[in-house]
Amino acid sequence: MYKNFFGLSEAPFSISPNPKFFYLSKHHREALSMLKHGTNESGGFIVFTGEVGTGKTVILRTMMQEIDDSIDLAVIFNPALSLIELLETICHEFHIDFEEGSSKRVLLQKISDFLTEGYKKGRRALLMIDEAQHLSDDSIEQVRLLTNIETDNTKLLQVILVGQPELQQKFRQPHMRQVAQRITARFHLLPLSIYEVDSYVRFRMQSAGCLQVIFNHGAIKELYRVSGGIPRIINVCCDRALLAAYVDHSHFVERRHMVQAVHEVMGTRSFVSSMQEYLLSGRFMGSCAKLITGTVLAAVTGLTAGYMVFHKNDAEMKLALIEVLKNDPDITGFRKSIQKINADRGAIETARREQTRYRTDILNSTFEEETWKKLLREWGFANATGEISRDCDYLSGKGYRCFAGNGNLNELEKYNVPVVLSLLDDKLRPFYAVLLKLNDRYARLLINNREWIVTRDFLNGAMEGSYRLIWPLPNGEDKVNRYSNPAVQTALFDMLNRYENTDTYVFNGYDKTMQNRVKNFQENNGLSPDGMAGIDTLWALLPYAETSHPLYEEYIAEADYHREEESAQDREKSQDEELSVSGFADTGYVDADNRDNEILKNNHMSVPEIEDALNTDDKSSLKLGAEANHSTADDDNNKQIRKVGNNKRKNSENVENGKDSASPDTLSDKDIEDALLGNSESM
């Protein structure tokens, strides 16, 4: 209906997953890259989750269009099937001929034969299952058994499971442990930020043929407040908002059109009735909120009384009122508070998103076997199975040894190699991480394929004490004596020099001097003084060995990070504004209590704002009314976690303000009252 009016070639906000309208946000790009990378691996499971409507299916369809011709692809979009129906569907998708009513054994044999023949022809097989949270436990176990079809060195079937967050919960159940150990990659898709919502709307409009910016800033803010960044909700609301603007003969979608669309789509009450109930309830009445509300209500009362006494219908009266407000200290103070809140909004948004990412990583790191595989990959062993005893047997043949123990960071620091740590989160739930780097102040952790910088004090407090590591033998030898090759003897000689902190000795092979030095070391460390460097002696000398993966790193966080942390520690906060935070340090992770979470959840609450009118000198373009986001959280409160490496977050680009203009003559009798009540179009 509105396509010709806005110059569109097709409807831009259809909820069907059309790859033409696929908007690549940062998180969608990461998800697509992860799935593409997974198709190049052999065997195992990839788990891709996200909330309803975040765009999982359109990512899946986009990937299907880019699948290599050498891959046989089977896609199941409705997995709510019985076991036999699931096997029949897999056969159908792989174009495997079978007779109706075939038994489970026959279907499995046909799939096995198909995979084997494909491998001989140089082809690979990929099975993708959407809405996988609906799979029964028996069906998941059967899919796992299909991944057991393999040659001596290659699994013949790669499986990608796509579903809602409940799928992750399913794999954390004890009886699903075997399947969880087969998962080689996990990704959780997050909603769009407010800046990405603006870019998303523009992208879809441009893809449909409209290059002009149609949705103004007020409409975008209202859209984000309602949708929470979920693309499916964005599409439905934008479609109705375009229709509302068309009916209104407006070539721009303003906030009032979006509010109308939201009421129609979501079935919500009007803003005025909701706001009146909210104000009367007093649920948000912290000390700061009381002050702001009191100021606003006092201003509204005074304006209403003045308006009733001096009832005039001309623009001059309204402009004079604005001049009075400019000189009101309460109003100007309130305006400065709003400016500060707006300045902090980006930092708060980043903090909330990093908090979500951190918690997602924690939830996906509850199995030690998965973290163990990540440790081995750091050492270059990409084919780790996750079965620790089996992997350790393999490592023994490669010149490494496994070790598990209990201790603190001071002990681990001596070993100077990466370790798998058992940690507890803020709710005392266990999870695992790889400690990659450590110094006196900070540590670098690998959690669910992301690296995080944390303070050393936090890590000490979160450790349960147990750890697991691998350590390299000198040139792969588990003992050193006079018959060992010179390279091994030299490695032992260098370790003894570091232990004794000397360089006065001259290397002459494993001579009498070397033997006596080994005896002295053994006596000092409670070992049998036989003068032979066996496995126990080499383990005791590990802190003095050179390694290609040293644990110690002098510079983990840059200088700006130190200054930010120190300034945050020096700054005192009032009790009402203070957030309860975890031990992580930097912008991004805020573990707020219930009170502060309530504030954060309502940080898009409309409030009176007259900033535009008070800041402008152009009396021909004055119009009141705007929105401001409220949160007592300050940027300095959130200096508690930092993402590093390829995962560092960058500041999102600013959303362009689309401000309407109106002459004084167009200001109605109710404009100022509506603006101060927060019931007008956001400018």
Stockholm file with secondary structure:
# STOCKHOLM 1.0

chainA/1-683         MYKNFFGLSEAPFSISPNPKFFYLSKHHREALSMLKHGTNESGGFIVFTGEVGTGKTVILRTMMQEIDDSIDLAVIFNPALSLIELLETICHEFHIDFEEGSSKRVLLQKISDFLTEGYKKGRRALLMIDEAQHLSDDSIEQVRLLTNIETDNTKLLQVILVGQPELQQKFRQPHMRQVAQRITARFHLLPLSIYEVDSYVRFRMQSAGCLQVIFNHGAIKELYRVSGGIPRIINVCCDRALLAAYVDHSHFVERRHMVQAVHEVMGTRSFVSSMQEYLLSGRFMGSCAKLITGTVLAAVTGLTAGYMVFHKNDAEMKLALIEVLKNDPDITGFRKSIQKINADRGAIETARREQTRYRTDILNSTFEEETWKKLLREWGFANATGEISRDCDYLSGKGYRCFAGNGNLNELEKYNVPVVLSLLDDKLRPFYAVLLKLNDRYARLLINNREWIVTRDFLNGAMEGSYRLIWPLPNGEDKVNRYSNPAVQTALFDMLNRYENTDTYVFNGYDKTMQNRVKNFQENNGLSPDGMAGIDTLWALLPYAETSHPLYEEYIAEADYHREEESAQDREKSQDEELSVSGFADTGYVDADNRDNEILKNNHMSVPEIEDALNTDDKSSLKLGAEANHSTADDDNNKQIRKVGNNKRKNSENVENGKDSASPDTLSDKDIEDALLGNSESM
#=GR chainA/1-683 SS CCHHHHTCSSCTTCSSCCGGGCCCCHHHHHHHHHHHHHHTSCSSEEEEEECTTSSHHHHHHHHHHTCCTTEEEEEESCCCCCHHHHHHHHHHHTTCCCCTTCCHHHHHHHHHHHHHHHHHTTCEEEEEESSGGGCCHHHHHHHHHHTTCBCSSCBSEEEEEEECTHHHHHHTSGGGHHHHTTEEEEEEECCCCHHHHHHHHHHHHHHTTCCSCCBCHHHHHHHHHHHTTCHHHHHHHHHHHHHHHHHTTCSSBCHHHHHHHHHHHHCCCCHHHHHHHHHHHTTTCCHHHHHHHHHHHHHHHHHHHHHHHTCCCSHHHHHHHHHHHHTCHHHHHHHHHHHHHHHHHHHHHHHHHHHHHHHHHHHTCCCHHHHHHHHHHHTTCTTCCSCHHHHHHHHHTTTEEEEEEECCHHHHHHHCSCEEEEEECTTSCEEEEEEEEECSSEEEEEETTEEEEEEHHHHHHHEEEEEEEEEECGGGCSCBCTTSCHHHHHHHHHHHHHHHTCCCCCCCSSCHHHHHHHHHHHHHTTCCCCSCBCHHHHHHTGGGSCCSSCSBCSCSSCHHHHHHHHHHHHCCCCTTTCCCCCSCCSBTCCCCCHHHHHHHHTTTCCCCCCHHHHHCCCGGGCCCCCCCCCCSCCGGGGBCCEECGGGCCCCCCCCCCCCCCCCGGGCCTTHHHHHHTTCSCCC
#=GC SS_cons         CCHHHHTCSSCTTCSSCCGGGCCCCHHHHHHHHHHHHHHTSCSSEEEEEECTTSSHHHHHHHHHHTCCTTEEEEEESCCCCCHHHHHHHHHHHTTCCCCTTCCHHHHHHHHHHHHHHHHHTTCEEEEEESSGGGCCHHHHHHHHHHTTCBCSSCBSEEEEEEECTHHHHHHTSGGGHHHHTTEEEEEEECCCCHHHHHHHHHHHHHHTTCCSCCBCHHHHHHHHHHHTTCHHHHHHHHHHHHHHHHHTTCSSBCHHHHHHHHHHHHCCCCHHHHHHHHHHHTTTCCHHHHHHHHHHHHHHHHHHHHHHHTCCCSHHHHHHHHHHHHTCHHHHHHHHHHHHHHHHHHHHHHHHHHHHHHHHHHHTCCCHHHHHHHHHHHTTCTTCCSCHHHHHHHHHTTTEEEEEEECCHHHHHHHCSCEEEEEECTTSCEEEEEEEEECSSEEEEEETTEEEEEEHHHHHHHEEEEEEEEEECGGGCSCBCTTSCHHHHHHHHHHHHHHHTCCCCCCCSSCHHHHHHHHHHHHHTTCCCCSCBCHHHHHHTGGGSCCSSCSBCSCSSCHHHHHHHHHHHHCCCCTTTCCCCCSCCSBTCCCCCHHHHHHHHTTTCCCCCCHHHHHCCCGGGCCCCCCCCCCSCCGGGGBCCEECGGGCCCCCCCCCCCCCCCCGGGCCTTHHHHHHTTCSCCC
//
